[in-house]
Amino acid sequence: MRLLTSIALALCSSVTTVTAQDQETVLLLRPHCELEKQEDCPAFEINDPENLRTPELTVGGSLDVDLVLVNRSSEPIRRVRTWITYDPQILQGVTITVNEQFPIITPGEADFSSADGYAQIGVSTDAVSPVDGEIIPIARVQFTVLKAPGGGRTPLSFYDLQEGLEGHTFAVPAGNEESNILPTELGGLIVRIAGSTETSSSAASVSSASGTGTSVSSAALSSSTSQAAASTPASGASSSAASTGQRTAFILLQVQNLRATTEGSTIYVAWDPLASQDVRGYNIYYGSETGRYIQRKSIASTGNSISLRGLPEGTTYFVAIRAFNEAEEESAFSQEVSVKVGDPGSSTSPLVGQITRDDGPNGQNPLDTPDGRPITSTVPGESGASSILLLLLLGSAIIGTAFAFRRQLAAPYVRP
């Protein structure tokens, strides 16, 4: 993100205060720091305008980071939630230590979901003690390096960014109205790793000794008993890139503006295409349970809509999109949308725009029109004559037959 550069520079420099040129509030990851004056804590160096990067780590070593909220306006904060994605084949989650300023921990959200690769953090203050300040530490997150990925780097990113509170990453200020003050784009952290690609025995011993539960230190209050993670999007098949550990910054991308509507037994889905030359296509995940997608369809990068046909009417389906590249890496999940099959009133929005090819029998999404106007009462694209014309032809044939029969009855009978 554009702001991440100035934020990181401010944190890395000897300046003891965060500049106030930009009032935007953002989350970022920095090296673990226990200095009382948070403005003096160091930051990771800049990898590019959107991402930071770590020093080069080694297999068996540790990655110890702080999740902090850079709150330039010093607005009192009441609640913070984020799911940080990581590659569980490269990094092993060890402990999450929540800052004592956030004593209320969402059940299951101060822990790791190692199967899906999420560090889940959801914390709140009590009703009368919001937290303010320009830099607010949220939690300390510790990983062990299991092996070196292809290319020597693996990303950490903030999952499911949305404008409101429906996603898995947001910050809520104090006040009566619930709102998210985070932008919809946040940078990530590129973790650099050198050394053998074999699993480290020392990392395995650390894992068995510490487990993956929440750590409680003098700087944190005890969390509630770890529970099963909230529903998390799980793909139908792991990508080959992920299985070999060769993950790149491509997974930081996220498809935006996913929307869906329905007609009969079909759900029509569209989204904004990603502006990346690395995109080879899109995987569309859907299922009848939120966050659990048992079905998947794929289309090429030239398309940005699809028709999901033959679904049981009256069933609510949940849909999410991931882009993929030539190496079969997948981007982050888009926001999830839901729609009840056959109930247009449950649609997130009408689909508009140019006719887009898909896998349907007529080769187009029937709710897209060339001039961009949504169709609400009819479904175009059917072949053959219209039903009105057929009725007129049928009526004419019936009337003609009736007149002919009448003339035959009126004709005099002639004996042969």
N, C-alpha and C positions, 0 to 999 in steps of 0.2 A: 504494500500500500504506500501511497505517496508520503503519508505522514510518518511512516515507520522510520524513514531515514533520519528525519530531524529529531524524532524521539530517541532513537538509539544513540545519535551523536550527543544529545544532551545528557543522557545517562552515562556515556563512556567518558565524557570530558571531565575536567576538574571543576566545572561550574557546579555550584552547590544547589542551584534551584533550576526547576524545569521552566524553560521559556514559555511565555504565554502568547506566542504568536498564533497558535491554533488551539482552540478550546475543545477539540474533539477528544472523546474518551475512548481509549483502546486497551485491549489485553495484549500482553507480550510475555515471552519467556526470557529470563536472564540467568546468569550464574547464581547459585545460591549465595546469599549475602546475609550476614547477621549484624551489620552495622546499624546503629540506632538511627542515624541520619540516612534515610533511604536514598536521598539524592546523590550520596557519595558512592553508592554501590555501582560496580562496573556492569557493563552490558556486553553481549556478544558483538563481534564485528559484523559489518554489513556485507551480505553476500550479493544483494542487488537491491533496488528500491523497494522490493516487496518483502524480502526475507533476510533474516540474520543467519549466521553460521557459527558453529562451535569450533574450538581448537580441535586438532586431530586427536581422536581418542583411540584406544587400543582394545583388542578383544580381552575380555575379563575385567576391563576397567568399569568405571561408573560414570553416569551422566546425572548430575545433581543440579536441578534448575528450580527457580522460583517462578510461579505464576503471579504476575503483578498486574494491577489495573492502573494505568497512567490516566489520572483524572485531573486534567489541567484546570478545570473550573472549580475544583475542590467541592463538587456537589456531594452532599451526604449520600452514601450508598447503603442500601438495605439488603440486597440480594445479588449474588453472582452465580452463574452456572456456565460451565463449559465442559465439553467432551473433547479431549485432545487425542487425535489419532496418531498411532505409531505402528510400526511393523513388528508384530510379536515374534517373528522369526529372527529379527535383528536385535531388538531390545527386549529385555524382560523387566516388567514393572516390579519394583521392590516395595516402596512405601509411599504413601501420600500423607503429609502432615499439614493439617489445616491450621491457619493462623487463629490465635485465640480471640481475635476480634470478631470472629464469625462462629459463635458457639452452637448455632443450629445447623445441623448437617442433614441434608436430604437422605433418607435411607437408601443405601446402595450407591451413593454418589460421593464417596470419598475412597474409592477403590478402583481396581483395574478390571477390565473385561478382557482377559488375555486372549480368549478365543476370537474376538472381533477386533482387537487392537485399539481399545479406548482406555484412556485414563479419565475416569468420570468424577467430576467435581461439581457439587451443588451445595452452596452454603448461604446462610442468612444471619443477620443480626437479630437481636430481640426487638420488640416493638418500640422501645424508647431509646435505643442506643445505635443509631446509624453511624457508619464509619465515614470520615471525611479525610481529606489530605490529597496532595498532588500525586503521590505514589502510594498505592495501597497493596501490600502483600496479601495474596489470597491463600496460597498453599505452596508447600515445598513438595516437589515430585522427584523421586529417585528411580533411576533405571540402572540395570547392569547390561553391558554390551555382550551379546552372545556370539556374534560373528560379524565379519566384515561383509558388507553388501557389494555386489558388482558396481563398479564406479566409485566405491569408497564413500558413499553418502546415503543417508536416508532421512526423510523429512518428518517433523512433527508439525501438525497443523490443527487449527480450530475447526471443529466439525459443525456443520449444519447452521450456518449463519443466516438469520432472517431478520426482518425489520421488527417483528413483534416478539412474543414470548412462546411461539409455537415450536421454535427450534431448540437446539441443545446448547447454544451459546448466547448468553445475554447478560446484561447488567441492569439492575433495577434501582433507581434512586428512591430515597425516602419520600413519603407522600401517600395520599389516598389512592391515586390512580396508578395502575400497573403500566409500566412503559419500559422499553429497551433503549438505552442511550448509546449502544455500540453501533458502529457503522456495519454495513453488510459486507465489507471486505477487511480482512485482517491478514497481516503477513504471517509467515511460518518460521520455523527454525530448521535449518539444514544441519544435520548431525554428521560430522565427518569422522570416518573410522578407517584405521589402517590395520594391517596384520592379517593373520590367517583367517580363512573362512570357516574353519572347524569350530564347533561349539566348544566353548571354554568350560573346563571342568570346575574351575574356581567359580565361574558364574553359576553353574548348577548347584554348587554347595551353598552359595549365598542365597539362591532361591529356596532351597530346602530349609535353610535355617530361618529365613525371615518371612517366607510366604509372600502373599500379595495383599494382605490386609492393611488397614489404616494404622499408621504409626502415631503414637501420642507422645509428645515431648512436653517440656516445660512451656513451650510456646504454643501449645494447642490443648484443647479440651477433648475428652474422649468422644469418639463418634458412637452412633448407635451400632448395633450388631449388623455386620455386612450382610446384605440381602442380595438376591438375584438382581442383575442389572435390569434397568428398564428396557423395553423392547428396542432392539438395535437393528438397523438394516443389515441383512446378511445376504450376500449374493448367492445365486444358485450354484456357481462354480468359481473356484479360485482362479485368478489369472496366472498365467505362466510366469509373468514377471515377478509377481508377489511370491510364488512358490520358490523361486531361485534367489529371492532377496534383492533383485535388481530393481529397486524402486527409485524413481526420480521425482523432481518437483512437479511432474505432471499430476500427481495425486492431490496436489493442493488446489487444483482447479475445481470449480463447482458450477454445474448447469443452473441457470437462473430462469425465473418466470415460468415455472411449470404450471400448466393449467389443463383442466379436463372437463368434458361434458359428455352427455350420453343420449342415445336414441335407440329405442328397442332393446336389443340384447348386445349393443355395441357401446364401448367407451372410446371416445376420441380424445387423444392427448397431443399437446403441442408444447414447445419450449423454445427459448432463445438459443440459437446455436452458439457454441463457444468460439471465440475469435482466436483460435490457436491452429497453427499449421500442423501440429502433431496429432490432431484429432483424426482418427480413422473411421470412427462410427460411434453409435450410442447404444447402450444396453438399457432396455426398459424393464424394470422389475415391478411385479404386481402380485398381490395376493389379498385374501379376504381378512387378514389380520394385520393391524398396524405394525410396521417395522419388520414383519416377517414375510418375505416375498418368495413364494414357491414357484413362480413362473417368470420366465424371462424371454424377451424378444430383442433382436438386434437389427439395426439398420445402418446404412452407410452414412458418412458425415455429410452427404449432400442433402439429406432429409432432416427435418426437425418436427415431424408429426407422424403419428401412427394410429391405426384403428385396431382396437382389441375386440375381436368379434366372438360371437357365440357364447357369451357369458350368461349365467343364470340371472334373470331379471329379479329385482328386489334385493339382491346381494350387494353390500357395500364393499368396494374394492379400494385398496390403497396402492398408490403408484409413486415410484421414485425413479430418477434417471441418473446414469453415470456415463460419462464419455470414456472411450478407450483409444489407445494409440497402437502403433505398429507392434510394440512389444507386449501387447495385451495388458498393459497397465490400465487401471481404471481410476478415474478422478473420484473426488469425494461425492457422496450422494447429494443429489439436489434435495430441496425441501420436499416433504411428502405431501401429496394431495389425495383426497378421497372423494368418491362419487358413488352414488347408489345406482346400479344398473337399471336403465329404463325410467329414471326419475330426473328429468331435466332441471327440476328445482334444486337438486343437490349439486349442480355443476359449480365449479369454482369460477368459471367465466365462459362466455361464448368464444369459440375459436374463430379468429378472423385472419385474413392474409391471403397470400397467393396459394393456388392449388398446389399441393405437395404430394409427390408420389409416395405410396406406401404398399403394404402387402395385401390390400383389400381386393376383392374380386373385380371392382371397377377401376382399380389403379389410382384412386384419389380419395382424399379425406372428404366425405360428403358435407361436412360443415364448413369447409373452406371455399371461398368464392374468389374469382379473379379480381373483382373490384374491392375486395376487403370487407364486404358487407355480410354480417352473420345471417344465416337462414334459420328461422325459428319455427316455421310451420310446415315446411316441406323438405324433403331430402332429394336433391338433384342427383343426376348421374345414372339413373336407370335407363337401360336401353329400350328401344321400341317406341311405339306410339303412346301418347299420353292416355290416361284413363278416360278423360272427357271425350277425346276424339273417338275412342273405341265405343263409348256409350252412344255417341251420335250415329256412328256407323251401324251399330246393332239396332238402334231404334228405327233407322231408315229401312233396314232389311225387314224388320217385323211389319212396318207399315206397308211396304211394297208387297209383301206376301199376303197381307190381309186384303189389299185392293184386288190382287190377282184372283184370290179365292172367291171374293165377292162377285167379280165379273163372270167367273165360271158358273156360279150358282144362278146368276141372272140370265144366262144364255138359254134360248129355247132348246128343248130336247128334240133332236132330229133322229127319226127311226132309220137305222141303216138299211 
